[in-house]
Amino acid sequence: MKIKKYTQFLNESNGFSLGCVMIEVPVSNWDEIISSINKEDLYTDEGKPGIQDNPHVTVLYGLHEEVSLEQVKSVFEDIDESIDIKIEGIGIFENEKFDVVKFNVVPSSTLQDLHDKLSEFPNSNEYPEYEPHITLCYTKKGRGKKYEDLEYRHSVENVNEVCYSKPNGSKEYFSIR
């Protein structure tokens, strides 16, 4: 009998899921960008959406159900500079079952600070290093590489819309400043 990780147990028992804090990024040509992805390449098993329908930078995934909207909002109250999202290239994350095609977001001190502060709340984040990115799509294993483009550049300034996707599935939106 294989012993499960604690987070696997939590995710499978009683419908418990985890919360996620995302910064919504208004990419004006999003539809044009995702239209270049071949539908035959998409991975849609295990609840993966194939193509991502709303561009966002995940600040932290894995928040537990006791983390309130007020706690999340408090992390964003002390931001004293605008959040600018700078994209340098299209890359991939690979795993055993699929590839994640993503915009490589340049790490900023603001994004890292937000991640670190949210990490102080109860969470089950399994990734030791924060790698900000914007997911474009999930592809079948080995098919993501053809979408890589390290020369791609884009930036979005003064991003200020945040979404807290709660463990129960509801979403709360709020603005910074």
MOPE-V333783 format. One line per field, one symbol per residue. ss: DSSP state (H for helix, E for strand, - for the rest). phi: phi as a letter, one per 30 degrees, with the letter a starting at -180 (. if undefined). psi: psi as a letter, one per 20 degrees, with the letter a starting at -180 (. if undefined). A space follows every 10 residues. Layout:
BEGIN
ss = ???
phi = ???
psi = ???
END
This chain:
BEGIN
ss = -----HHHHH HH------EE EEEE-----H HHHHH---HH HE--HHH--- E----EEEEE EEE-----HH HHHHHH---- --EEEEEEEE EEEE---EEE EEEEE---HH HHHHHHHH-- --E------- --EEEEEEEE ----HHH-EE EEEEEEEEE- EEEEE----- EEEEE--
phi = .ddddedddd dcchidbcdb cbcdcdcdce ddddddcded ddcbdhiddi cdcbdacdda cjdddddced ddeddddcdc bdcccccbjc bbccbdcacc dbdddddbdd ddddeddddd deabdccdcd bdabdcacce eicdedcdad ddbabbchdb ccbcddedjd bccacdi
psi = pppqqghggg hipkjpaqrp pqoponohkg hggiiipphh iqpjrkjpie ppiopqppgp qjqrhiprhh gghhhihjpj qqopoppnqp aqpqahhrqo pqpoppprhg ggggggghii qprlpjohpp npropgrprq piihhiipni ipqqqpqlpj pqpooqhiiq ppqqqp.
END
